[in-house]
Amino acid sequence: MERGKKAVEIHHQGYNCCQSVLVSCADLTDLTEEKLACLGAGFLGGMATAKGTCGALVGAQIIMGLKEFKGKQLPGKARDLCQAFEKHCGAVICGDIKGKETGKVLCPCDECIRFAAQTIEEVYG
């Protein structure tokens, strides 16, 4: 199954956006789905205030770190992922994406999740 579709299905089972991306990528890590779900538990709704970064993007960044960190930070790759997400979803802050102040949803959660997980799939398999 396509990773993006799997991540959306996980979201529909009650996981938050970050957890959905993380759990869909369990096969790419040494961590269990349960441990990945624990890691993402606090990254819901823009860190539960809609004022923080979208959880789907956070999940993708965590997977990138798990795959690539070798004692050296990844600012270029992290920036590239962030910029691709913003271009596709219209923003990186949860409240902006959900249109909390404007009333205009830029990108539904399912699409943010799908894009984040699919981007990981394209880079890491």
Buried (B, 14 or more C-beta within 10 A) or exposed (E): EEBBBBBBBBBEEEBBBBBBBBBBBBEBBEBEBEBBBEBBEEBBBBBEEBEBBBBBBBBBBBBBEBBEEEEEEBEEBBEBBBEBBBEBBBBBBBBBBBBBEEEEEBBEBBBBBBBBBBBBBEBBE
